[in-house]
Amino acid sequence: MSPNDRRVVPLPLLSHRPASRSSVTCTYRCGNACAHDAPNTSDNSCFGDVVESVLSRRTALKAGGALALALGGATALTGTAAAVPAPQRGAVPGTDFTAVAPNTEDRVVTAEGYQHQVVIRWGDPVLPGAPEFDPANQTAEAQEQQFGYNNDFAELVPLDSAGRRNLLVVNHEYTTESHMFPGYDEDDPTEEQVRTAWAAHGLSVVEVERVRGGGLRVRPSRYNRRITATTPFELRGPAAGSDHLKTSADPTGTRVLGTLGNCAGSLTPWGTVLSGEENVDQYFAGADAVTDPVAQERLARYGFSGSSSTRKWERFDRRWDLAREPNEANRFGWVVEIDPHDPSSTPVKHTALGRFKHEGAAVQVAEDGRVVAYSGDDERFDYLYKFVSRGTVKRGQSAHARRHNMTLLDDGTLYVAKFTGNSPDSEIDGTGRLPSDGAFDGTGEWIPLASGDESFVPGFTAEEVYVFTRLAADAVGATKMDRPEDIQPNPVNGRIYCALTNNSDRGASGSAGPDEANPRVGNKHGHVLEIDDDATGTTFRWGLLLVCGDPDDPGTFFAGFDKSRVSPISCPDNVAFDRHGNLWISTDGNALGSNDGLFAVPVAGPERGFVKQFLTVPTGAETCGPVVRDDLVTVCVQHPGELDGASADHPASHWPDGGASLPRPSVVAVWREDGGEIGRR
């Protein structure tokens, strides 16, 4: 029996879109991806003959890796680890606060004893001389100098050893034109509105300093920078210069304008920032005019469809029209790296990490000095990936070291994950009920896709693997996951944590059924995966830390912790860690009727799995990009007031400015009223 041929009754497809997220958000953020069939139509539940030769070459290595894990004495993923000391006063350090109750208030609500402030909002000045924000008269020229729209990932890059001065680097994932422009006509946008939207995408870099008593203040700085949909980027790595990346504007296939759909990201050990390009398909028109069957298959696998785009950008620049520039689509969907320390530097798109809907990418330095980058493909039934560099890291934070280390992501081996559960198929029945061994867990392997100019996938050149990574991963039988989003290494215990946000199509007619790594049909609440990885090797062990949802639901799991004490959590999205190794989770699309929030959970000790809500965000908003420091937490409040029926003319929220103002996506800082450490009393 295949893992997809279980005895679960298929679910009817009544509606793809999660009921907790407004249709306007789905339209503008991802082009209503969940309203369409999932692009992954492959039948790859088993490896098949196509990769038999690839696997046979690695049999000895797999056995050795598994033996090393067994002899290493690592604590079982479902048990209690020793990474965090035994909690004092009944709470693990970093999580000792009174949980915020679920709510639907149109404001930020923080744990008792904490204060918060808005650090920077959509339209606030970034560059010197930026004009004052005028929501009734937005222009591209102004927006290019101002903080962009719909902030997602954020990071604080230290400028001094005390952490008083930092560079705040923020992604701007997408624009919601109907909520930005009064009188907006979605069928006939003006050129100024379109160019303003281009300028509202990308990233912002601003210097911030700690304010006495708590928060952060933006300051004028030579570091301040805007990166937009028209900023020049360099394509680097093994696919740079490929015929698949050449356009009439760039016959070299090495230079591209802009970045789009920037979702999660990470700070590298060398002080640069990685950002993932995610839902890029929605920006392009003309997919239905492409007649070549191979090109059609490739476009469909990446979600490109239809004759026109939602935003109508193709009316003002031919590169958004696939009928005229069929390769332009291939120049998006990469991991982007920027050096915030050098505002004159050209950002890079790394082709060696593959092209798909990158939620983000996070780097870990292995014992031998090589770097390992993890990334999830945020689509129903898509995959987890790993990249291992060929070269080794140069220590230090000098400009010379950064330049060297930024080349590490251009040469190495790209892998995709295959998960195997250790429970009988009959015990994975789709309800979320634990199997008889008391855990959803098992082993896995990383299947190599390509390294440099060598492809490990029969029928694919190396360039094709990098540019059409999804199709290569289909061919080798990777495990279909429930929207793998942010994935980050824990700096304390070394394990890898991935948020799988949801997949209401799991088990539906014609779709993949449950497996031990994705154990629920109609999975509208998501789960959190924990991986003990052989970083530069090809084997790993895994377990589910959380199976999210209502604690009263027998199909939820909180690492074995008493479910009567936990905060309800739904749709995990971004993950971060404090210095104690506690996992912090932000949510997107809470399907339990409450606003989205930020949650903390210990991953070791007797309170492993004790989920506690630290804050909630306003009506219609998503919690994004958490940063957790000893005495400061920041979150991005994305798309506040983005409810169906609302618009710039009829806003559903007036956060953060109040009165009759438009809602403005913002970065928020939170600190203890007494100035003490976060999560300690």
NORGI-V254678 format. One record per residue. N is the residue number from 1. RES is the residue in three letters. PHI is phi as a letter, one per 20 degrees, with the letter a starting at -180 (NA if undefined). PSI is psi in whole degrees, 0 to 359 (none if undefined). NEAR is the number of other C-alpha atoms within 12 Angstrom. Layout:
N&RES&PHI&PSI&NEAR  N&RES&PHI&PSI&NEAR
This chain:
1&MET&NA&133&11  2&SER&f&153&20  3&PRO&f&341&34  4&ASN&e&0&36  5&ASP&d&50&25  6&ARG&e&176&27  7&ARG&e&18&21  8&VAL&f&138&29  9&VAL&f&126&23  10&PRO&g&146&25  11&LEU&e&142&24  12&PRO&f&148&17  13&LEU&e&88&22  14&LEU&e&317&16  15&SER&b&128&21  16&HIS&f&324&29  17&ARG&f&131&32  18&PRO&g&133&34  19&ALA&f&340&25  20&SER&e&349&33  21&ARG&d&134&38  22&SER&f&153&30  23&SER&f&332&28  24&VAL&f&322&29  25&THR&f&315&40  26&CYS&f&323&32  27&THR&f&312&31  28&TYR&e&335&34  29&ARG&e&316&40  30&CYS&c&14&40  31&GLY&m&33&34  32&ASN&l&42&31  33&ALA&g&320&34  34&CYS&f&352&35  35&ALA&e&356&23  36&HIS&d&162&25  37&ASP&f&146&29  38&ALA&f&139&34  39&PRO&f&339&32  40&ASN&e&100&40  41&THR&d&11&24  42&SER&f&154&28  43&ASP&d&84&26  44&ASN&c&43&30  45&SER&f&344&31  46&CYS&c&164&25  47&PHE&f&313&30  48&GLY&m&172&18  49&ASP&f&338&16  50&VAL&f&333&22  51&VAL&d&13&27  52&GLU&g&319&20  53&SER&f&325&18  54&VAL&f&316&24  55&LEU&f&323&26  56&SER&f&329&16  57&ARG&f&343&15  58&ARG&d&9&22  59&THR&g&312&18  60&ALA&f&319&14  61&LEU&f&319&20  62&LYS&f&315&24  63&ALA&f&318&20  64&GLY&f&319&17  65&GLY&f&317&27  66&ALA&f&320&25  67&LEU&f&320&18  68&ALA&f&320&20  69&LEU&f&319&24  70&ALA&f&320&19  71&LEU&e&346&11  72&GLY&f&346&13  73&GLY&m&23&12  74&ALA&f&142&24  75&THR&f&139&21  76&ALA&g&144&26  77&LEU&f&334&36  78&THR&e&359&34  79&GLY&e&196&26  80&THR&d&126&25  81&ALA&e&173&25  82&ALA&d&19&22  83&ALA&f&333&27  84&VAL&d&135&30  85&PRO&f&159&23  86&ALA&g&135&20  87&PRO&f&145&23  88&GLN&d&151&17  89&ARG&l&28&12  90&GLY&n&10&17  91&ALA&b&141&29  92&VAL&f&135&37  93&PRO&g&133&32  94&GLY&n&342&40  95&THR&c&14&43  96&ASP&e&81&31  97&PHE&b&162&30  98&THR&e&123&27  99&ALA&f&142&31  100&VAL&f&134&32  101&ALA&f&147&26  102&PRO&g&142&33  103&ASN&b&172&26  104&THR&c&33&25  105&GLU&f&151&26  106&ASP&e&58&27  107&ARG&a&168&31  108&VAL&e&127&41  109&VAL&d&121&31  110&THR&d&166&38  111&ALA&g&152&32  112&GLU&g&134&24  113&GLY&n&7&26  114&TYR&d&149&34  115&GLN&d&163&29  116&HIS&b&162&31  117&GLN&b&156&32  118&VAL&e&123&28  119&VAL&e&312&36  120&ILE&b&143&41  121&ARG&c&161&35  122&TRP&g&128&47  123&GLY&n&349&40  124&ASP&f&152&34  125&PRO&f&140&33  126&VAL&d&312&39  127&LEU&e&154&32  128&PRO&g&137&21  129&GLY&n&6&16  130&ALA&f&135&24  131&PRO&f&162&23  132&GLU&f&142&23  133&PHE&f&129&29  134&ASP&c&93&22  135&PRO&f&340&28  136&ALA&e&352&19  137&ASN&b&60&21  138&GLN&f&144&33  139&THR&c&157&30  140&ALA&f&321&30  141&GLU&f&319&27  142&ALA&f&314&34  143&GLN&f&330&42  144&GLU&f&342&39  145&GLN&d&357&34  146&GLN&d&165&41  147&PHE&f&133&46  148&GLY&f&187&52  149&TYR&e&163&48  150&ASN&k&67&51  151&ASN&f&135&49  152&ASP&d&263&54  153&PHE&f&146&49  154&ALA&b&153&50  155&GLU&b&146&42  156&LEU&d&114&41  157&VAL&d&113&36  158&PRO&f&140&28  159&LEU&d&350&23  160&ASP&b&164&16  161&SER&f&337&9  162&ALA&e&350&13  163&GLY&m&19&22  164&ARG&e&325&24  165&ARG&d&133&25  166&ASN&b&159&31  167&LEU&e&121&40  168&LEU&e&114&49  169&VAL&d&126&51  170&VAL&c&134&58  171&ASN&e&149&55  172&HIS&d&99&52  173&GLU&f&311&50  174&TYR&b&170&44  175&THR&d&146&48  176&THR&d&86&46  177&GLU&g&325&43  178&SER&f&339&36  179&HIS&d&355&41  180&MET&e&322&46  181&PHE&d&113&31  182&PRO&g&137&25  183&GLY&m&18&21  184&TYR&f&133&26  185&ASP&d&106&22  186&GLU&f&340&26  187&ASP&e&345&16  188&ASP&b&63&21  189&PRO&f&152&26  190&THR&e&161&24  191&GLU&f&323&22  192&GLU&f&321&23  193&GLN&f&319&36  194&VAL&f&314&37  195&ARG&f&328&31  196&THR&f&320&37  197&ALA&f&320&42  198&TRP&g&318&43  199&ALA&f&340&39  200&ALA&e&351&49  201&HIS&e&177&45  202&GLY&n&230&48  203&LEU&b&156&56  204&SER&c&142&49  205&VAL&c&122&45  206&VAL&c&145&46  207&GLU&e&136&38  208&VAL&c&151&33  209&GLU&c&149&28  210&ARG&f&139&30  211&VAL&e&139&21  212&ARG&g&126&13  213&GLY&n&351&20  214&GLY&r&282&30  215&GLY&e&209&31  216&LEU&c&148&34  217&ARG&c&132&26  218&VAL&f&138&31  219&ARG&c&150&26  220&PRO&g&140&20  221&SER&a&150&25  222&ARG&f&343&19  223&TYR&e&339&30  224&ASN&f&138&34  225&ARG&b&147&39  226&ARG&d&134&46  227&ILE&d&130&48  228&THR&c&190&42  229&ALA&f&358&41  230&THR&c&8&27  231&THR&f&134&28  232&PRO&f&135&24  233&PHE&c&154&34  234&GLU&d&129&33  235&LEU&e&126&41  236&ARG&c&165&37  237&GLY&o&188&35  238&PRO&f&339&36  239&ALA&e&354&42  240&ALA&g&134&38  241&GLY&n&358&25  242&SER&f&148&30  243&ASP&g&334&22  244&HIS&f&348&32  245&LEU&d&2&36  246&LYS&e&140&26  247&THR&c&174&29  248&SER&f&329&18  249&ALA&e&337&19  250&ASP&c&80&26  251&PRO&f&350&19  252&THR&e&338&20  253&GLY&m&29&30  254&THR&c&354&31  255&ARG&c&133&31  256&VAL&c&147&39  257&LEU&e&121&32  258&GLY&n&170&36  259&THR&c&146&47  260&LEU&c&157&50  261&GLY&m&32&48  262&ASN&f&112&51  263&CYS&d&255&50  264&ALA&e&184&53  265&GLY&a&198&51  266&SER&a&163&47  267&LEU&e&127&37  268&THR&f&161&36  269&PRO&f&343&32  270&TRP&d&9&35  271&GLY&n&11&34  272&THR&e&175&41  273&VAL&c&133&43  274&LEU&e&140&45  275&SER&c&137&50  276&GLY&e&130&50  277&GLU&e&121&50  278&GLU&d&268&48  279&ASN&e&66&41  280&VAL&e&342&44  281&ASP&f&329&43  282&GLN&f&343&42  283&TYR&e&353&48  284&PHE&d&145&44  285&ALA&d&172&38  286&GLY&n&11&33  287&ALA&f&327&38  288&ASP&f&349&26  289&ALA&e&352&23  290&VAL&e&124&26  291&THR&d&340&16  292&ASP&f&125&14  293&PRO&f&325&13  294&VAL&f&315&14  295&ALA&f&322&25  296&GLN&f&315&23  297&GLU&f&317&24  298&ARG&f&318&34  299&LEU&f&316&38  300&ALA&f&322&27  301&ARG&f&337&34  302&TYR&d&9&42  303&GLY&n&7&39  304&PHE&f&129&39  305&SER&b&165&36  306&GLY&n&172&25  307&SER&e&332&21  308&SER&c&161&27  309&SER&e&164&32  310&THR&f&319&34  311&ARG&e&349&38  312&LYS&m&32&32  313&TRP&f&331&33  314&GLU&f&343&30  315&ARG&f&342&25  316&PHE&c&353&20  317&ASP&b&123&24  318&ARG&f&340&24  319&ARG&f&343&34  320&TRP&e&4&37  321&ASP&d&108&34  322&LEU&f&338&36  323&ALA&f&332&27  324&ARG&d&328&24  325&GLU&c&76&29  326&PRO&f&338&33  327&ASN&e&350&34  328&GLU&f&326&41  329&ALA&f&327&46  330&ASN&f&352&46  331&ARG&e&6&49  332&PHE&c&154&46  333&GLY&o&24&45  334&TRP&d&171&52  335&VAL&e&128&52  336&VAL&d&141&53  337&GLU&c&131&48  338&ILE&c&150&44  339&ASP&d&99&37  340&PRO&f&344&41  341&HIS&f&344&33  342&ASP&c&92&23  343&PRO&f&348&24  344&SER&e&358&18  345&SER&f&153&22  346&THR&e&122&27  347&PRO&f&158&39  348&VAL&c&143&40  349&LYS&d&123&44  350&HIS&e&106&43  351&THR&f&338&50  352&ALA&f&342&48  353&LEU&e&2&57  354&GLY&n&161&58  355&ARG&d&119&47  356&PHE&a&192&50  357&LYS&e&79&50  358&HIS&f&116&49  359&GLU&f&321&54  360&GLY&a&196&53  361&ALA&b&144&50  362&ALA&c&141&46  363&VAL&d&141&44  364&GLN&c&139&38  365&VAL&e&124&30  366&ALA&f&169&25  367&GLU&f&329&15  368&ASP&e&6&18  369&GLY&n&351&22  370&ARG&f&157&30  371&VAL&d&145&35  372&VAL&c&124&41  373&ALA&d&128&46  374&TYR&d&144&50  375&SER&b&145&51  376&GLY&d&147&55  377&ASP&e&106&51  378&ASP&f&79&50  379&GLU&b&149&39  380&ARG&g&129&45  381&PHE&m&24&47  382&ASP&d&192&46  383&TYR&c&168&48  384&LEU&d&142&54  385&TYR&c&158&51  386&LYS&c&143&48  387&PHE&c&134&47  388&VAL&c&123&43  389&SER&f&156&38  390&ARG&e&319&25  391&GLY&e&174&23  392&THR&d&158&26  393&VAL&f&144&32  394&LYS&e&125&24  395&ARG&f&156&19  396&GLY&o&166&15  397&GLN&d&20&24  398&SER&f&161&18  399&ALA&f&323&20  400&HIS&f&315&16  401&ALA&f&319&21  402&ARG&f&316&28  403&ARG&f&318&28  404&HIS&f&312&21  405&ASN&f&332&34  406&MET&f&344&38  407&THR&e&347&32  408&LEU&f&330&37  409&LEU&e&9&47  410&ASP&d&353&37  411&ASP&b&115&34  412&GLY&r&200&36  413&THR&d&132&43  414&LEU&d&131&47  415&TYR&c&160&45  416&VAL&c&152&45  417&ALA&e&140&41  418&LYS&c&122&38  419&PHE&d&140&39  420&THR&c&125&33  421&GLY&e&160&32  422&ASN&d&15&25  423&SER&d&155&25  424&PRO&g&144&22  425&ASP&g&323&27  426&SER&f&340&26  427&GLU&e&353&28  428&ILE&d&86&37  429&ASP&e&3&30  430&GLY&n&356&37  431&THR&e&343&30  432&GLY&n&1&37  433&ARG&f&133&26  434&LEU&f&144&32  435&PRO&f&176&26  436&SER&f&337&15  437&ASP&e&1&16  438&GLY&n&13&23  439&ALA&b&148&34  440&PHE&e&108&47  441&ASP&b&176&39  442&GLY&r&205&32  443&THR&c&171&34  444&GLY&b&171&33  445&GLU&b&152&41  446&TRP&e&118&42  447&ILE&e&123&45  448&PRO&f&137&42  449&LEU&d&314&48  450&ALA&a&156&43  451&SER&b&117&34  452&GLY&l&234&32  453&ASP&e&16&26  454&GLU&d&126&24  455&SER&e&139&31  456&PHE&d&6&35  457&VAL&d&113&38  458&PRO&g&135&25  459&GLY&n&356&17  460&PHE&c&134&26  461&THR&f&166&26  462&ALA&f&317&33  463&GLU&g&320&35  464&GLU&f&324&36  465&VAL&f&314&43  466&TYR&f&319&48  467&VAL&e&328&45  468&PHE&c&56&43  469&THR&f&322&45  470&ARG&g&316&47  471&LEU&f&323&39  472&ALA&f&319&43  473&ALA&f&324&49  474&ASP&g&316&38  475&ALA&f&333&35  476&VAL&d&6&43  477&GLY&m&38&38  478&ALA&f&159&38  479&THR&e&128&45  480&LYS&f&123&51  481&MET&d&169&48  482&ASP&e&73&50  483&ARG&l&72&46  484&PRO&f&117&48  485&GLU&d&238&51  486&ASP&f&139&51  487&ILE&c&127&47  488&GLN&b&144&45  489&PRO&e&141&38  490&ASN&e&120&33  491&PRO&f&347&24  492&VAL&e&308&24  493&ASN&d&355&31  494&GLY&m&357&26  495&ARG&f&164&37  496&ILE&d&134&44  497&TYR&c&133&45  498&CYS&c&132&49  499&ALA&e&124&48  500&LEU&d&107&51  501&THR&f&312&47  502&ASN&r&171&46  503&ASN&a&90&43  504&SER&f&350&44  505&ASP&e&353&41  506&ARG&g&122&42  507&GLY&n&358&38  508&ALA&f&161&28  509&SER&g&125&21  510&GLY&n&357&21  511&SER&d&166&36  512&ALA&f&141&41  513&GLY&e&184&42  514&PRO&f&151&45  515&ASP&c&177&43  516&GLU&f&332&46  517&ALA&e&345&51  518&ASN&b&76&55  519&PRO&e&1&53  520&ARG&d&137&45  521&VAL&f&153&40  522&GLY&l&46&37  523&ASN&f&88&39  524&LYS&e&352&44  525&HIS&d&342&46  526&GLY&m&180&50  527&HIS&b&171&46  528&VAL&c&126&54  529&LEU&d&140&51  530&GLU&c&126&41  531&ILE&c&131&38  532&ASP&d&100&36  533&ASP&d&141&36  534&ASP&e&91&35  535&ALA&g&309&35  536&THR&e&5&33  537&GLY&e&199&34  538&THR&c&15&38  539&THR&c&155&38  540&PHE&b&163&38  541&ARG&d&152&40  542&TRP&b&160&36  543&GLY&b&160&43  544&LEU&e&118&44  545&LEU&f&314&43  546&LEU&c&139&52  547&VAL&d&105&49  548&CYS&f&167&46  549&GLY&p&197&38  550&ASP&f&124&31  551&PRO&g&336&29  552&ASP&f&349&19  553&ASP&f&125&20  554&PRO&f&345&18  555&GLY&e&19&31  556&THR&d&160&40  557&PHE&b&132&44  558&PHE&c&57&44  559&ALA&l&25&39  560&GLY&n&0&32  561&PHE&f&156&29  562&ASP&g&111&19  563&LYS&f&345&29  564&SER&f&349&20  565&ARG&d&349&20  566&VAL&e&161&35  567&SER&e&138&35  568&PRO&f&139&44  569&ILE&c&139&53  570&SER&b&138&44  571&CYS&m&64&50  572&PRO&f&142&51  573&ASP&c&285&50  574&ASN&e&149&49  575&VAL&c&150&51  576&ALA&b&173&47  577&PHE&c&148&38  578&ASP&e&179&35  579&ARG&f&345&27  580&HIS&e&351&35  581&GLY&n&5&38  582&ASN&f&144&44  583&LEU&e&132&51  584&TRP&d&133&50  585&ILE&c&127&49  586&SER&d&151&52  587&THR&d&156&53  588&ASP&c&101&47  589&GLY&n&35&41  590&ASN&h&115&41  591&ALA&e&20&31  592&LEU&d&8&31  593&GLY&n&1&25  594&SER&d&163&35  595&ASN&f&157&41  596&ASP&f&162&51  597&GLY&b&186&55  598&LEU&d&133&52  599&PHE&c&148&50  600&ALA&d&144&49  601&VAL&b&125&45  602&PRO&f&147&47  603&VAL&d&8&49  604&ALA&b&162&38  605&GLY&n&183&31  606&PRO&f&344&27  607&GLU&d&16&36  608&ARG&g&125&39  609&GLY&n&359&42  610&PHE&e&88&39  611&VAL&f&130&50  612&LYS&c&133&42  613&GLN&e&126&40  614&PHE&e&326&47  615&LEU&b&164&50  616&THR&c&157&44  617&VAL&d&170&47  618&PRO&f&177&39  619&THR&g&131&41  620&GLY&m&356&44  621&ALA&e&163&47  622&GLU&d&144&48  623&THR&e&126&48  624&CYS&c&163&52  625&GLY&l&49&52  626&PRO&f&140&46  627&VAL&c&127&43  628&VAL&c&113&37  629&ARG&d&174&33  630&ASP&g&318&28  631&ASP&c&22&31  632&LEU&b&139&35  633&VAL&c&137&44  634&THR&c&148&46  635&VAL&c&153&52  636&CYS&e&129&54  637&VAL&e&105&54  638&GLN&d&146&50  639&HIS&k&54&54  640&PRO&f&143&49  641&GLY&m&11&43  642&GLU&e&79&45  643&LEU&d&153&31  644&ASP&f&137&23  645&GLY&n&344&19  646&ALA&e&164&29  647&SER&a&179&31  648&ALA&f&333&30  649&ASP&e&335&24  650&HIS&c&73&24  651&PRO&f&144&30  652&ALA&e&352&29  653&SER&b&152&36  654&HIS&c&21&31  655&TRP&f&139&34  656&PRO&d&356&34  657&ASP&e&343&21  658&GLY&m&190&15  659&GLY&m&224&12  660&ALA&d&19&16  661&SER&f&159&25  662&LEU&f&145&35  663&PRO&f&146&43  664&ARG&c&117&43  665&PRO&g&139&50  666&SER&b&159&43  667&VAL&e&133&53  668&VAL&d&136&44  669&ALA&d&142&40  670&VAL&c&138&44  671&TRP&b&163&38  672&ARG&f&141&31  673&GLU&g&326&22  674&ASP&e&6&17  675&GLY&m&8&23  676&GLY&e&187&21  677&GLU&f&143&28  678&ILE&f&131&39  679&GLY&m&23&41  680&ARG&c&136&26  681&ARG&c&none&23
